[in-house]
Structures are given as C-alpha cells and as structure tokens.
Amino acid sequence: MAAVIGGQMLAALAIDRYGLLDCAVKHISPLHWASADLVVAGVILTQVANSRAV
C-alpha cells in the first residue's frame, strides 16, 4: 500500500515538474522533494522490515 502511495506521489511530481498530460509546468519546492523522499524511504524501510520478519 505504501508503495502505491509513493508511486502516486512521484508520478504527481513528475507531471507537475514537466507539464505532462497537458498540465501547466509548476516549480517543485524543496519541501515537496523532501516529502517524496521521506515516503520513498518509508517504503524501503517497510520492505526491509518485512523481508527480515519472514
């Protein structure tokens, strides 16, 4: 579930940054990048924890 949310967040950042799908190009602030990094880090930590629990 966390990977889906992380993927959606990264896709939204790419769409906003590059104006994909005929959307207006938006500047992505460092805060947005940091929040996406935290979500990706959470996904990685969750996967590592789940692989060690088995």
C-alpha positions, 0 to 999 in steps of 0.5 A: 500500500505504501508503495502505491502511495509513493508511486502516486506521489512521484508520478504527481511530481513528475507531471507537475515538474514537466507539464505532462498530460497537458498540465501547466509546468509548476516549480517543485519546492524543496519541501515537496522533494523532501516529502517524496523522499521521506515516503520513498524511504518509508517504503524501503524501510517497510520492505526491509522490515518485512523481508527480515520478519519472514 
